[in-house]
Amino acid sequence: QSLGVDPVDPAIIRRPPRKKNAPIVTQRLLFRVLFSASIIVIGTLFVYVFALEDNKMSRREQTITFTCFVFLDLVSAVQNRGLGCGLFQNRMLVTTVSVSAFTQLALVYVPFMQRIFQTAALDLSDLSVILAFAVTSFTLHEGRRAYQRKLNAGETYASIMEDQMA
């Protein structure tokens, strides 16, 4: 929900309305969703395989896989903000992501929460793997965003809508 409070584009009023027969789910949106989902799935599966030591799922293996999924999802949330929105412009998004990250760490490291959620404390090497995937995800998303900004340079909203109709 915090993505919905990105700063408003001041030029929005000059854009023509979307055609009533234009698709809601555009090719660009579908690409973005599949791109983000692919990163999350591949990263989480890789960490799962990396963590699986004896073909038996332990609390540590469940925890590292779950934590990786959560952090990759948080990176995806941050990277799916508007193309013109800076990293820290949406304070609600920054707050939501920060609270979610701290909550996830509490689930992993606070003893009574470990019992409730059946998690295990992760060591520094586990966190390093998760951090490496989060940084890689962030970098891939930034590359996608830069590419989309380049595609959008000089395009008007009307021409984007025409492309989507074709």
C-alpha positions, 0 to 999 in steps of 0.5 A: 500500500505504501507504493500508492503514496509515491510523490505525484507527477506534476505533469499528470494533469497534462496527460490524456486519459487512458483509452477505455479499451486499453488493457489494464495489465500492459506488456510493460507491467507484465514484464516488470512483474515477471522480472521481479518474480523471477528474481525472487524465485531464483534467489530463494531456490538457490539459497534453499539448495545452498542451505540444504546440507543433508537433504533434511529440512532443519529450522536453520534451512527453513529460516534462511530460505524464508528470510531470503524470500522476505528480503528479496520481496522487500527489495522488489517492493522498493524497486517497483516504485515510480520511475521518477521517484527517488529511493527515499522520496516515499517516506511511507515505503521506506518506513514500511520496508524498514519495519518489515526488515526489523520484524523479520530480524526479530523473528530470527533472533528474539528467543520467544519469537523463535519459539512461536515462528519456529525459526533459528538464529542465522550466522554471519555467513548465512546473512552474507548470502542473503545480503549478496542476493539482496544487493544483486536483486537491487542492482538488477532492478536498478538496471531495469529501471534505467533501461525503462527510463531510457525507453521513456525518454521523449515518449509522451503518455499518448504514444505509450498508450498507442504502443500498448494498444498495438 
